[in-house]
């Protein structure tokens, strides 16, 4: 199975890791550490993991190629402080690649929360990942957000969460009603 | 995969699931799915190819 362990420039390579020895994990703890630092530096007010990795917190694992970090901006201006976030993380060794910031070959998207996602950050569940404090969207919010986006993959995500995740049905119903959303039929 | 097995995987600790995601991505990158032509390999696809002369 040499192919699997072949050195590669993506995902497993890192400046602090020999390229012939692939990492066997995603650098999520590094992502959470850096995002906590953004809070400490006063660049963001709060944050939580959203997107596919948040869904994986509740359902069976599946392949996903990036992490979505939703944050509540400190800067209420048009840019939501994103240039400052980029500058801070680039100083810390991350690099920008299209809409992502990349750490150890792993793309991370920082998204300013608003409306439903803002509430999702504020109500997010606290957890500990490899000793790093983190927050993840509640399953009810992941379902509601997927219902609001409505792509094919979002419908699949809803189905997966409804069948595998533990969630509060009345909480979800309230959320869907308040944001005028409906689950796909 | 059986629903019970999928449920069991869903109940694993997040850190373990993240390790599995990394493995899945590694496999997906090592063995990419062959690119699909529209309808390729299906009766309809073959008909389209015959009709359009594109093979």
gemmi code that builds the backbone of each chain (N, CA, C; Angstrom):
import gemmi

chains = {
    "A": [
        ("UNK", (0.833, -1.193, 0.000), (0.000, 0.000, 0.000), (0.879, 1.258, 0.000)),
        ("UNK", (1.952, 1.181, -0.791), (2.885, 2.300, -0.762), (2.210, 3.620, -1.102)),
        ("UNK", (1.199, 3.550, -1.988), (0.531, 4.769, -2.427), (-0.038, 5.575, -1.278)),
        ("UNK", (-0.610, 4.890, -0.333), (-1.257, 5.591, 0.782), (-0.237, 6.369, 1.602)),
        ("UNK", (0.950, 5.784, 1.729), (1.949, 6.411, 2.583), (2.971, 7.227, 1.802)),
        ("UNK", (2.686, 7.405, 0.514), (3.617, 8.184, -0.294), (3.638, 9.625, 0.211)),
        ("UNK", (4.814, 10.245, 0.207), (4.877, 11.632, 0.643), (4.009, 12.513, -0.247)),
        ("UNK", (3.398, 13.476, 0.332), (2.550, 14.357, -0.457), (2.635, 15.761, 0.114)),
        ("UNK", (2.336, 16.712, -0.699), (2.423, 18.096, -0.259), (1.121, 18.566, 0.376)),
        ("UNK", (0.101, 17.765, 0.274), (-1.172, 18.219, 0.832), (-1.555, 17.385, 2.051)),
        ("UNK", (-2.248, 18.047, 2.940), (-2.817, 17.414, 4.113), (-1.812, 16.956, 5.148)),
        ("UNK", (-0.901, 16.081, 4.727), (-0.105, 15.445, 5.774), (1.272, 16.065, 5.875)),
        ("UNK", (1.646, 16.870, 4.904), (2.962, 17.462, 4.974), (2.888, 18.696, 5.856)),
        ("UNK", (3.965, 19.017, 6.441), (3.980, 20.152, 7.340), (5.403, 20.609, 7.528)),
        ("UNK", (5.590, 21.896, 7.762), (6.951, 22.372, 7.968), (7.580, 21.743, 9.200)),
        ("UNK", (6.743, 21.292, 10.144), (7.325, 20.740, 11.370), (7.305, 19.214, 11.353)),
        ("UNK", (7.042, 18.672, 10.191), (6.911, 17.219, 10.121), (7.651, 16.713, 8.889)),
        ("UNK", (8.391, 15.656, 9.017), (9.101, 15.124, 7.856), (8.085, 14.734, 6.795)),
        ("UNK", (8.340, 15.111, 5.555), (7.337, 14.872, 4.511), (7.229, 13.388, 4.179)),
        ("UNK", (8.220, 12.587, 4.566), (8.127, 11.158, 4.299), (7.285, 10.448, 5.355)),
        ("UNK", (6.936, 11.173, 6.398), (6.163, 10.554, 7.471), (4.834, 11.295, 7.615)),
        ("UNK", (3.799, 10.786, 6.954), (2.542, 11.528, 6.953), (1.895, 11.580, 8.331)),
        ("UNK", (1.264, 12.692, 8.612), (0.492, 12.783, 9.850), (-0.696, 11.849, 9.719)),
        ("UNK", (-1.130, 11.304, 10.840), (-2.278, 10.406, 10.740), (-3.554, 11.071, 11.227)),
        ("UNK", (-3.503, 12.393, 11.293), (-4.694, 13.072, 11.784), (-4.787, 14.478, 11.203)),
        ("UNK", (-5.961, 15.062, 11.337), (-6.143, 16.446, 10.922), (-5.622, 17.343, 12.048)),
        ("UNK", (-5.062, 18.494, 11.697), (-4.513, 19.375, 12.755), (-5.603, 20.202, 13.447)),
        ("UNK", (-6.662, 19.538, 13.856), (-7.801, 20.271, 14.429), (-7.450, 20.962, 15.749)),
        ("UNK", (-6.617, 20.307, 16.556), (-6.235, 20.930, 17.835), (-5.500, 22.242, 17.564)),
        ("UNK", (-4.670, 22.262, 16.522), (-3.957, 23.499, 16.154), (-4.944, 24.570, 15.691)),
        ("UNK", (-5.962, 24.133, 14.958), (-6.986, 25.073, 14.478), (-7.713, 25.688, 15.682)),
        ("UNK", (-8.097, 24.833, 16.626), (-8.828, 25.324, 17.801), (-7.933, 26.232, 18.657)),
        ("UNK", (-6.669, 25.849, 18.788), (-5.735, 26.670, 19.585), (-5.636, 28.068, 18.969)),
        ("UNK", (-5.438, 28.097, 17.655), (-5.276, 29.388, 16.968), (-6.554, 30.220, 17.067)),
        ("UNK", (-7.698, 29.556, 16.979), (-8.962, 30.304, 17.036), (-9.195, 30.844, 18.448)),
        ("UNK", (-8.815, 30.061, 19.447), (-8.889, 30.571, 20.829), (-7.964, 31.779, 20.999)),
        ("UNK", (-6.817, 31.746, 20.310), (-5.890, 32.883, 20.376), (-6.510, 34.135, 19.754)),
        ("UNK", (-7.326, 33.924, 18.713), (-8.001, 35.081, 18.087), (-8.942, 35.751, 19.084)),
        ("UNK", (-9.573, 34.936, 19.938), (-10.447, 35.490, 20.984), (-9.590, 36.255, 21.994)),
        ("UNK", (-8.501, 35.620, 22.420), (-7.625, 36.242, 23.420), (-7.029, 37.543, 22.890)),
        ("UNK", (-6.764, 37.581, 21.582), (-6.175, 38.788, 20.978), (-7.227, 39.865, 20.712)),
        ("UNK", (-8.486, 39.552, 21.007), (-9.547, 40.548, 20.835), (-9.991, 40.719, 19.389)),
        ("UNK", (-9.646, 39.755, 18.523), (-10.023, 39.888, 17.112), (-11.414, 39.321, 16.823)),
        ("UNK", (-11.837, 38.347, 17.613), (-13.196, 37.806, 17.484), (-13.792, 37.681, 18.887)),
        ("UNK", (-15.133, 37.683, 18.934), (-15.791, 37.620, 20.248), (-16.008, 36.172, 20.687)),
        ("UNK", (-16.344, 35.324, 19.741), (-16.645, 33.926, 20.064), (-16.578, 33.128, 18.765)),
        ("UNK", (-16.580, 31.808, 18.875), (-16.512, 30.985, 17.671), (-17.057, 29.600, 17.960)),
        ("UNK", (-17.341, 28.870, 16.873), (-17.723, 27.453, 16.999), (-17.450, 26.750, 15.678)),
        ("UNK", (-17.227, 25.463, 15.800), (-17.030, 24.632, 14.608), (-18.391, 24.376, 13.967)),
        ("UNK", (-18.475, 24.614, 12.662), (-19.704, 24.327, 11.921), (-19.380, 23.408, 10.754)),
        ("UNK", (-20.266, 23.363, 9.770), (-20.009, 22.601, 8.545), (-19.936, 21.096, 8.744)),
        ("UNK", (-19.236, 20.447, 7.825), (-19.203, 18.980, 7.804), (-18.585, 18.398, 9.065)),
        ("UNK", (-17.509, 19.029, 9.562), (-16.867, 18.468, 10.756), (-17.772, 18.571, 11.982)),
        ("UNK", (-18.600, 19.606, 12.021), (-19.569, 19.697, 13.120), (-20.590, 18.570, 12.995)),
        ("UNK", (-21.009, 18.277, 11.771), (-21.951, 17.160, 11.566), (-21.305, 15.852, 12.016)),
        ("UNK", (-20.015, 15.687, 11.710), (-19.314, 14.453, 12.069), (-19.229, 14.293, 13.593)),
        ("UNK", (-19.316, 15.394, 14.313), (-19.351, 15.313, 15.782), (-20.535, 14.435, 16.222)),
        ("UNK", (-21.610, 14.428, 15.410), (-22.840, 13.718, 15.792), (-23.118, 12.453, 14.975)),
        ("UNK", (-22.498, 12.342, 13.791), (-22.820, 11.196, 12.927), (-21.558, 10.419, 12.559)),
        ("UNK", (-21.741, 9.388, 11.767), (-20.603, 8.569, 11.330), (-19.609, 9.426, 10.526)),
        ("UNK", (-18.326, 9.101, 10.580), (-17.351, 9.903, 9.842), (-17.492, 9.755, 8.331)),
        ("UNK", (-17.231, 10.837, 7.607), (-17.184, 10.808, 6.145), (-16.082, 11.772, 5.711)),
        ("UNK", (-15.680, 11.649, 4.454), (-14.556, 12.468, 3.976), (-14.971, 13.929, 3.851)),
        ("UNK", (-14.167, 14.791, 4.398), (-14.362, 16.226, 4.218), (-12.988, 16.873, 4.142)),
        ("UNK", (-12.900, 17.953, 3.385), (-11.581, 18.462, 3.032), (-11.213, 19.785, 3.699)),
        ("UNK", (-12.097, 20.285, 4.545), (-11.749, 21.531, 5.230), (-12.556, 21.648, 6.526)),
        ("UNK", (-12.266, 22.694, 7.264), (-13.025, 22.974, 8.489), (-13.665, 24.347, 8.342)),
        ("UNK", (-14.891, 24.473, 8.827), (-15.574, 25.765, 8.819), (-15.646, 26.281, 10.249)),
        ("UNK", (-15.011, 27.421, 10.469), (-15.078, 28.060, 11.782), (-15.965, 29.302, 11.652)),
        ("UNK", (-17.067, 29.286, 12.363), (-17.956, 30.450, 12.370), (-17.585, 31.301, 13.581)),
        ("UNK", (-17.446, 32.599, 13.354), (-17.054, 33.467, 14.467), (-17.986, 34.666, 14.584)),
        ("UNK", (-18.097, 35.152, 15.798), (-18.833, 36.396, 16.027), (-17.804, 37.518, 16.006)),
        ("UNK", (-17.947, 38.419, 15.031), (-16.918, 39.453, 14.883), (-16.914, 40.445, 16.043)),
        ("UNK", (-15.726, 40.923, 16.358), (-15.598, 42.050, 17.292), (-15.841, 43.331, 16.507)),
        ("UNK", (-15.309, 43.321, 15.288), (-15.432, 44.456, 14.392), (-16.769, 44.334, 13.652)),
        ("UNK", (-17.681, 45.238, 13.937), (-19.010, 45.155, 13.320), (-19.062, 45.826, 11.944)),
        ("UNK", (-17.902, 46.209, 11.434), (-17.855, 46.841, 10.114), (-18.076, 45.835, 8.998)),
        ("UNK", (-17.974, 46.311, 7.771), (-18.253, 45.476, 6.603), (-17.322, 44.275, 6.481)),
        ("UNK", (-16.077, 44.441, 6.887), (-15.109, 43.348, 6.695), (-15.163, 42.331, 7.830)),
        ("UNK", (-15.871, 42.638, 8.911), (-16.002, 41.754, 10.086), (-14.635, 41.393, 10.673)),
        ("UNK", (-13.639, 42.241, 10.406), (-12.302, 42.009, 10.964), (-11.523, 40.915, 10.261)),
        ("UNK", (-12.010, 40.472, 9.104), (-11.345, 39.354, 8.408), (-9.905, 39.697, 7.994)),
        ("UNK", (-9.627, 40.907, 7.504), (-8.217, 41.209, 7.166), (-7.289, 41.059, 8.365)),
        ("UNK", (-7.768, 41.486, 9.536), (-6.928, 41.379, 10.748), (-6.740, 39.912, 11.143)),
        ("UNK", (-7.785, 39.112, 10.970), (-7.687, 37.683, 11.281), (-6.661, 37.025, 10.355)),
        ("UNK", (-6.752, 37.356, 9.073), (-5.797, 36.808, 8.106), (-4.368, 37.214, 8.484)),
        ("UNK", (-4.203, 38.492, 8.790), (-2.860, 38.987, 9.110), (-2.303, 38.272, 10.335)),
        ("UNK", (-3.158, 38.100, 11.352), (-2.727, 37.456, 12.602), (-2.298, 36.013, 12.333)),
        ("UNK", (-3.121, 35.285, 11.587), (-2.824, 33.863, 11.358), (-1.658, 33.680, 10.387)),
        ("UNK", (-1.521, 34.595, 9.442), (-0.380, 34.492, 8.526), (0.931, 34.717, 9.274)),
        ("UNK", (0.884, 35.610, 10.269), (2.069, 35.822, 11.105), (2.394, 34.551, 11.884)),
        ("UNK", (1.350, 33.793, 12.202), (1.534, 32.551, 12.975), (1.868, 31.363, 12.077)),
        ("UNK", (2.097, 31.617, 10.783), (2.552, 30.541, 9.900), (1.489, 29.963, 8.982)),
        ("UNK", (0.253, 30.452, 9.081), (-0.782, 29.971, 8.173), (-0.591, 30.688, 6.835)),
        ("UNK", (-1.118, 30.111, 5.773), (-1.100, 30.865, 4.521), (-2.473, 30.867, 3.871)),
        ("UNK", (-2.718, 31.922, 3.120), (-4.038, 32.087, 2.488), (-4.056, 31.360, 1.152)),
        ("UNK", (-5.159, 30.686, 0.887), (-5.329, 29.993, -0.383), (-6.791, 30.128, -0.773)),
        ("UNK", (-7.056, 30.992, -1.730), (-8.433, 31.323, -2.113), (-9.217, 31.753, -0.869)),
        ("UNK", (-10.356, 31.083, -0.593), (-11.161, 31.531, 0.544), (-10.741, 30.858, 1.851)),
        ("UNK", (-9.674, 30.085, 1.797), (-9.237, 29.357, 2.991), (-7.949, 29.930, 3.576)),
        ("UNK", (-7.790, 29.678, 4.862), (-6.487, 29.838, 5.481), (-6.006, 28.422, 5.749)),
        ("UNK", (-4.738, 28.165, 5.443), (-4.256, 26.789, 5.462), (-3.225, 26.610, 6.564)),
        ("UNK", (-3.436, 25.586, 7.389), (-2.467, 25.248, 8.428), (-2.047, 23.797, 8.221)),
        ("UNK", (-0.737, 23.564, 8.136), (-0.202, 22.217, 7.918), (-0.941, 21.500, 6.784)),
        ("UNK", (-1.216, 22.229, 5.725), (-1.867, 21.643, 4.560), (-3.367, 21.467, 4.695)),
        ("UNK", (-3.921, 21.897, 5.819), (-5.351, 21.699, 6.068), (-6.100, 23.026, 5.928)),
        ("UNK", (-7.033, 23.111, 4.960), (-7.739, 24.379, 4.734), (-8.832, 24.633, 5.780)),
        ("UNK", (-8.865, 25.861, 6.225), (-9.869, 26.274, 7.212), (-10.548, 27.542, 6.688)),
        ("UNK", (-11.863, 27.559, 6.750), (-12.579, 28.749, 6.325), (-13.130, 29.453, 7.555)),
        ("UNK", (-12.839, 30.740, 7.664), (-13.379, 31.548, 8.766), (-14.569, 32.337, 8.234)),
        ("UNK", (-15.720, 32.101, 8.824), (-16.952, 32.705, 8.322), (-17.593, 33.555, 9.411)),
        ("UNK", (-17.883, 34.795, 9.084), (-18.533, 35.678, 10.052), (-19.970, 35.215, 10.256)),
        ("UNK", (-20.329, 34.984, 11.512), (-21.681, 34.489, 11.815), (-22.688, 35.627, 11.770)),
        ("UNK", (-23.884, 35.304, 11.320), (-24.972, 36.296, 11.278), (-26.294, 35.540, 11.318)),
        ("UNK", (-27.276, 36.101, 11.986), (-28.602, 35.478, 12.016), (-28.561, 34.094, 12.651)),
        ("UNK", (-28.965, 33.108, 11.873), (-29.019, 31.729, 12.378), (-27.650, 31.224, 12.828)),
        ("UNK", (-26.614, 31.533, 12.058), (-25.284, 31.042, 12.441), (-24.757, 31.787, 13.675)),
        ("UNK", (-25.152, 33.050, 13.835), (-24.775, 33.797, 15.041), (-25.374, 33.113, 16.271)),
        ("UNK", (-26.638, 32.755, 16.171), (-27.300, 32.056, 17.283), (-26.650, 30.691, 17.501)),
        ("UNK", (-26.273, 30.047, 16.404), (-25.639, 28.728, 16.512), (-24.320, 28.804, 17.279)),
        ("UNK", (-23.566, 29.883, 17.061), (-22.302, 30.059, 17.795), (-22.594, 30.289, 19.273)),
        ("UNK", (-23.554, 31.170, 19.548), (-23.858, 31.510, 20.952), (-24.395, 30.305, 21.734)),
        ("UNK", (-25.105, 29.423, 21.044), (-25.710, 28.260, 21.714), (-24.865, 26.990, 21.557)),
        ("UNK", (-23.680, 27.125, 21.010), (-22.866, 25.943, 20.693), (-22.469, 25.159, 21.944)),
        ("UNK", (-22.177, 23.894, 21.703), (-21.821, 22.966, 22.781), (-20.313, 23.023, 23.027)),
        ("UNK", (-19.942, 23.101, 24.281), (-18.517, 23.101, 24.624), (-18.000, 21.663, 24.636)),
        ("UNK", (-16.795, 21.485, 24.146), (-16.154, 20.174, 24.284), (-14.646, 20.371, 24.304)),
        ("UNK", (-13.972, 19.298, 24.581), (-12.517, 19.344, 24.694), (-11.934, 18.455, 23.606)),
        ("UNK", (-11.011, 18.992, 22.830), (-10.400, 18.180, 21.777), (-8.888, 18.132, 21.986)),
        ("UNK", (-8.400, 16.985, 22.349), (-6.964, 16.798, 22.624), (-6.452, 17.895, 23.564)),
        ("UNK", (-7.238, 18.172, 24.593), (-6.830, 19.146, 25.607), (-7.147, 20.584, 25.244)),
        ("UNK", (-7.741, 20.790, 24.083), (-8.030, 22.152, 23.624), (-9.525, 22.452, 23.776)),
        ("UNK", (-9.881, 23.531, 24.503), (-11.302, 23.862, 24.606), (-11.858, 24.300, 23.254)),
        ("UNK", (-13.035, 23.801, 22.932), (-13.628, 24.116, 21.630), (-15.142, 24.149, 21.756)),
        ("UNK", (-15.780, 24.637, 20.715), (-17.247, 24.655, 20.678), (-17.700, 24.113, 19.332)),
        ("UNK", (-18.834, 23.441, 19.339), (-19.379, 22.871, 18.101), (-20.870, 23.188, 18.048)),
        ("UNK", (-21.356, 23.463, 16.852), (-22.784, 23.734, 16.693), (-23.602, 22.569, 17.249)),
        ("UNK", (-24.705, 22.867, 17.890), (-25.648, 21.817, 18.289), (-26.222, 21.187, 17.027)),
        ("UNK", (-26.609, 19.922, 17.135), (-27.145, 19.197, 15.969), (-28.367, 19.913, 15.382)),
        ("UNK", (-29.201, 20.496, 16.262), (-30.417, 21.175, 15.782), (-30.061, 22.322, 14.840)),
        ("UNK", (-28.975, 23.050, 15.159), (-28.563, 24.171, 14.301), (-27.972, 23.669, 12.989)),
        ("UNK", (-27.244, 22.559, 13.045), (-26.655, 22.024, 11.801), (-27.793, 21.629, 10.850)),
        ("UNK", (-28.835, 21.032, 11.418), (-29.995, 20.634, 10.602), (-30.678, 21.880, 10.024)),
        ("UNK", (-30.896, 22.871, 10.874), (-31.586, 24.093, 10.410), (-30.760, 24.824, 9.352)),
        ("UNK", (-29.465, 24.915, 9.568), (-28.601, 25.597, 8.591), (-28.621, 24.832, 7.267)),
        ("UNK", (-28.548, 23.509, 7.339), (-28.599, 22.697, 6.113), (-29.940, 22.902, 5.404)),
        ("UNK", (-31.018, 23.014, 6.179), (-32.340, 23.255, 5.571), (-32.383, 24.621, 4.897)),
        ("UNK", (-31.664, 25.591, 5.455), (-31.668, 26.934, 4.870), (-30.822, 26.991, 3.604)),
        ("UNK", (-29.811, 26.128, 3.507), (-28.927, 26.141, 2.325), (-29.544, 25.292, 1.207)),
        ("UNK", (-29.952, 24.070, 1.552), (-30.767, 23.270, 0.636), (-30.094, 22.610, -0.551)),
        ("UNK", (-28.744, 22.513, -0.549), (-28.102, 21.784, -1.646), (-28.337, 20.283, -1.446)),
        ("UNK", (-28.011, 19.498, -2.468), (-28.192, 18.042, -2.363), (-27.434, 17.497, -1.164)),
        ("UNK", (-26.202, 17.973, -0.976), (-25.406, 17.449, 0.141), (-25.989, 17.874, 1.490)),
        ("UNK", (-26.672, 19.010, 1.505), (-27.304, 19.439, 2.758), (-28.491, 18.537, 3.097)),
        ("UNK", (-29.221, 18.131, 2.056), (-30.355, 17.223, 2.286), (-29.850, 15.875, 2.822)),
        ("UNK", (-28.739, 15.421, 2.266), (-28.148, 14.163, 2.743), (-27.684, 14.308, 4.187)),
        ("UNK", (-27.148, 15.501, 4.500), (-26.666, 15.745, 5.865), (-27.827, 15.740, 6.855)),
        ("UNK", (-28.936, 16.336, 6.438), (-30.125, 16.364, 7.307), (-30.589, 14.934, 7.583)),
        ("UNK", (-30.674, 14.149, 6.521), (-31.131, 12.763, 6.659), (-30.227, 11.988, 7.623)),
        ("UNK", (-28.925, 12.203, 7.457), (-27.943, 11.517, 8.308), (-28.112, 11.950, 9.777)),
        ("UNK", (-28.258, 13.235, 9.995), (-28.408, 13.733, 11.367), (-29.714, 13.252, 11.990)),
        ("UNK", (-30.780, 13.278, 11.214), (-32.067, 12.833, 11.752), (-32.035, 11.364, 12.146)),
        ("UNK", (-31.255, 10.573, 11.403), (-31.240, 9.138, 11.693), (-30.171, 8.737, 12.718)),
        ("UNK", (-29.121, 9.546, 12.860), (-28.014, 9.100, 13.720), (-27.758, 9.964, 14.958)),
        ("UNK", (-28.151, 11.228, 14.908), (-27.771, 12.134, 16.007), (-28.828, 12.143, 17.105)),
        ("UNK", (-28.355, 12.403, 18.317), (-29.287, 12.665, 19.416), (-29.592, 14.152, 19.381)),
        ("UNK", (-30.828, 14.517, 19.233), (-31.166, 15.940, 19.228), (-32.542, 16.147, 19.832)),
        ("UNK", (-32.800, 17.399, 20.176), (-34.055, 17.770, 20.829), (-35.060, 18.176, 19.740)),
        ("UNK", (-36.076, 17.360, 19.554), (-37.035, 17.600, 18.465), (-37.800, 18.909, 18.638)),
        ("UNK", (-38.162, 19.231, 19.882), (-38.924, 20.468, 20.085), (-38.029, 21.693, 19.878)),
        ("UNK", (-36.753, 21.571, 20.251), (-35.781, 22.656, 20.025), (-35.656, 22.905, 18.520)),
        ("UNK", (-35.541, 21.806, 17.759), (-35.414, 21.921, 16.298), (-36.676, 22.536, 15.692)),
        ("UNK", (-37.839, 22.079, 16.163), (-39.104, 22.597, 15.628), (-39.213, 24.097, 15.869)),
        ("UNK", (-38.818, 24.523, 17.069), (-38.848, 25.958, 17.408), (-37.910, 26.754, 16.499)),
        ("UNK", (-36.724, 26.191, 16.302), (-35.713, 26.841, 15.454), (-36.228, 26.994, 14.018)),
        ("UNK", (-36.789, 25.918, 13.491), (-37.295, 25.938, 12.118), (-38.428, 26.956, 11.985)),
        ("UNK", (-39.265, 27.015, 13.020), (-40.396, 27.947, 12.978), (-39.916, 29.396, 13.034)),
        ("UNK", (-38.994, 29.672, 13.944), (-38.513, 31.053, 14.107), (-37.817, 31.566, 12.855)),
        ("UNK", (-37.090, 30.678, 12.180), (-36.354, 31.106, 10.977), (-37.118, 30.774, 9.686)),
        ("UNK", (-38.381, 30.372, 9.842), (-39.246, 30.076, 8.687), (-38.589, 29.083, 7.731)),
        ("UNK", (-38.167, 27.968, 8.301), (-37.498, 26.926, 7.515), (-38.324, 25.650, 7.561)),
        ("UNK", (-38.086, 24.804, 6.581), (-38.772, 23.502, 6.573), (-37.774, 22.430, 6.180)),
        ("UNK", (-37.970, 21.261, 6.746), (-37.103, 20.143, 6.378), (-37.534, 19.632, 5.000)),
        ("UNK", (-36.583, 19.156, 4.203), (-36.953, 18.640, 2.880), (-37.839, 17.405, 3.023)),
        ("UNK", (-38.785, 17.258, 2.113), (-39.702, 16.112, 2.209), (-39.165, 14.928, 1.407)),
    ],
    "B": [
        ("UNK", (-23.669, -0.506, 4.265), (-23.381, -0.759, 5.674), (-24.689, -0.793, 6.466)),
        ("UNK", (-24.770, -1.677, 7.413), (-25.999, -1.814, 8.203), (-26.208, -0.569, 9.070)),
        ("UNK", (-27.473, -0.173, 9.267), (-27.751, 1.009, 10.102), (-27.161, 0.899, 11.502)),
        ("UNK", (-27.157, -0.321, 12.064), (-26.611, -0.489, 13.429), (-25.116, -0.170, 13.448)),
        ("UNK", (-24.420, -0.573, 12.395), (-22.975, -0.320, 12.296), (-22.719, 1.190, 12.152)),
        ("UNK", (-23.557, 1.836, 11.335), (-23.415, 3.280, 11.126), (-23.686, 4.023, 12.431)),
        ("UNK", (-24.679, 3.541, 13.162), (-25.010, 4.139, 14.456), (-23.848, 3.979, 15.429)),
        ("UNK", (-23.227, 2.811, 15.373), (-22.087, 2.530, 16.254), (-20.939, 3.499, 15.938)),
        ("UNK", (-20.700, 3.707, 14.643), (-19.644, 4.646, 14.228), (-19.977, 6.071, 14.680)),
        ("UNK", (-21.253, 6.411, 14.593), (-21.681, 7.758, 14.995), (-21.460, 7.988, 16.487)),
        ("UNK", (-21.470, 6.913, 17.269), (-21.326, 7.021, 18.731), (-19.861, 7.046, 19.182)),
        ("UNK", (-18.952, 6.884, 18.253), (-17.530, 6.885, 18.638), (-17.106, 8.283, 19.094)),
        ("UNK", (-16.050, 8.363, 19.904), (-15.569, 9.692, 20.324), (-15.166, 10.531, 19.107)),
        ("UNK", (-15.355, 11.834, 19.211), (-15.080, 12.730, 18.086), (-13.634, 12.595, 17.604)),
        ("UNK", (-12.697, 12.509, 18.536), (-11.280, 12.414, 18.146), (-11.046, 11.181, 17.273)),
        ("UNK", (-11.710, 10.092, 17.617), (-11.576, 8.859, 16.827), (-12.190, 9.058, 15.443)),
        ("UNK", (-13.330, 9.745, 15.403), (-13.983, 9.985, 14.115), (-13.121, 10.897, 13.238)),
        ("UNK", (-12.465, 11.865, 13.852), (-11.587, 12.769, 13.087), (-10.427, 11.976, 12.484)),
        ("UNK", (-9.902, 11.017, 13.249), (-8.835, 10.154, 12.708), (-9.347, 9.383, 11.491)),
        ("UNK", (-10.576, 8.931, 11.571), (-11.159, 8.170, 10.449), (-11.389, 9.081, 9.237)),
        ("UNK", (-11.769, 10.322, 9.490), (-11.939, 11.277, 8.382), (-10.600, 11.430, 7.651)),
        ("UNK", (-9.522, 11.581, 8.432), (-8.196, 11.730, 7.818), (-7.860, 10.510, 6.963)),
        ("UNK", (-8.201, 9.326, 7.470), (-7.946, 8.097, 6.701), (-8.772, 8.080, 5.419)),
        ("UNK", (-10.035, 8.463, 5.519), (-10.916, 8.479, 4.343), (-10.399, 9.442, 3.287)),
        ("UNK", (-9.944, 10.608, 3.739), (-9.441, 11.606, 2.793), (-8.171, 11.101, 2.125)),
        ("UNK", (-7.324, 10.454, 2.948), (-6.076, 9.911, 2.406), (-6.399, 8.874, 1.335)),
        ("UNK", (-7.343, 8.012, 1.624), (-7.738, 6.979, 0.645), (-8.341, 7.614, -0.606)),
        ("UNK", (-9.183, 8.634, -0.393), (-9.832, 9.293, -1.535), (-8.796, 9.950, -2.434)),
        ("UNK", (-7.741, 10.483, -1.831), (-6.704, 11.137, -2.629), (-5.807, 10.110, -3.310)),
        ("UNK", (-5.629, 8.958, -2.650), (-4.780, 7.919, -3.225), (-5.499, 7.174, -4.337)),
        ("UNK", (-6.785, 6.949, -4.122), (-7.578, 6.219, -5.123), (-8.745, 7.088, -5.568)),
        ("UNK", (-8.466, 8.123, -6.357), (-9.576, 8.987, -6.779), (-10.559, 8.232, -7.651)),
        ("UNK", (-11.832, 8.612, -7.522), (-12.844, 7.963, -8.357), (-12.592, 8.375, -9.800)),
        ("UNK", (-12.811, 7.429, -10.741), (-12.578, 7.767, -12.140), (-13.570, 8.845, -12.547)),
        ("UNK", (-13.099, 9.753, -13.409), (-13.976, 10.855, -13.803), (-15.158, 10.309, -14.581)),
        ("UNK", (-16.316, 10.900, -14.318), (-17.528, 10.398, -14.936), (-17.915, 11.257, -16.129)),
        ("UNK", (-18.199, 10.604, -17.230), (-18.804, 11.304, -18.351), (-20.307, 11.221, -18.126)),
        ("UNK", (-21.053, 12.205, -18.605), (-22.507, 12.127, -18.398), (-23.073, 10.830, -18.960)),
        ("UNK", (-23.708, 10.065, -18.084), (-24.366, 8.841, -18.533), (-23.434, 7.717, -18.915)),
        ("UNK", (-22.158, 7.913, -18.686), (-21.172, 6.907, -19.059), (-21.481, 5.570, -18.392)),
        ("UNK", (-21.480, 4.518, -19.145), (-21.680, 3.197, -18.576), (-23.141, 2.830, -18.412)),
        ("UNK", (-24.030, 3.684, -18.817), (-25.457, 3.360, -18.690), (-26.041, 3.190, -20.090)),
        ("UNK", (-27.203, 2.544, -20.128), (-27.847, 2.336, -21.420), (-28.140, 3.684, -22.074)),
        ("UNK", (-28.611, 4.633, -21.218), (-28.937, 5.948, -21.756), (-27.663, 6.619, -22.284)),
        ("UNK", (-26.613, 6.478, -21.514), (-25.344, 7.068, -21.925), (-24.869, 6.507, -23.251)),
        ("UNK", (-25.023, 5.191, -23.394), (-24.594, 4.570, -24.650), (-25.446, 5.089, -25.811)),
        ("UNK", (-26.758, 5.244, -25.538), (-27.634, 5.767, -26.591), (-27.236, 7.181, -26.981)),
        ("UNK", (-26.935, 8.004, -25.939), (-26.533, 9.387, -26.209), (-25.272, 9.382, -27.049)),
        ("UNK", (-24.333, 8.488, -26.693), (-23.067, 8.434, -27.433), (-23.321, 8.019, -28.876)),
        ("UNK", (-24.239, 7.066, -29.053), (-24.549, 6.621, -30.408), (-25.218, 7.734, -31.198)),
        ("UNK", (-26.142, 8.449, -30.514), (-26.882, 9.501, -31.194), (-25.979, 10.673, -31.560)),
        ("UNK", (-25.083, 10.996, -30.647), (-24.259, 12.184, -30.887), (-22.962, 11.859, -31.613)),
        ("UNK", (-22.655, 10.580, -31.671), (-21.395, 10.190, -32.314), (-20.185, 10.456, -31.444)),
        ("UNK", (-20.437, 10.852, -30.159), (-19.299, 11.107, -29.259), (-19.039, 9.844, -28.442)),
        ("UNK", (-17.837, 9.356, -28.551), (-17.489, 8.150, -27.798), (-16.383, 8.442, -26.803)),
    ],
}
model = gemmi.Model(1)
for chain_id, residues in chains.items():
    chain = gemmi.Chain(chain_id)
    for i, (resn, *xyz) in enumerate(residues, 1):
        res = gemmi.Residue()
        res.name, res.seqid = resn, gemmi.SeqId(i, " ")
        for name, pos in zip(("N", "CA", "C"), xyz):
            atom = gemmi.Atom()
            atom.name, atom.element = name, gemmi.Element(name[0])
            atom.pos, atom.b_iso = gemmi.Position(*pos), 0.0
            res.add_atom(atom)
        chain.add_residue(res)
    model.add_chain(chain)
structure = gemmi.Structure()
structure.add_model(model)
structure.setup_entities()
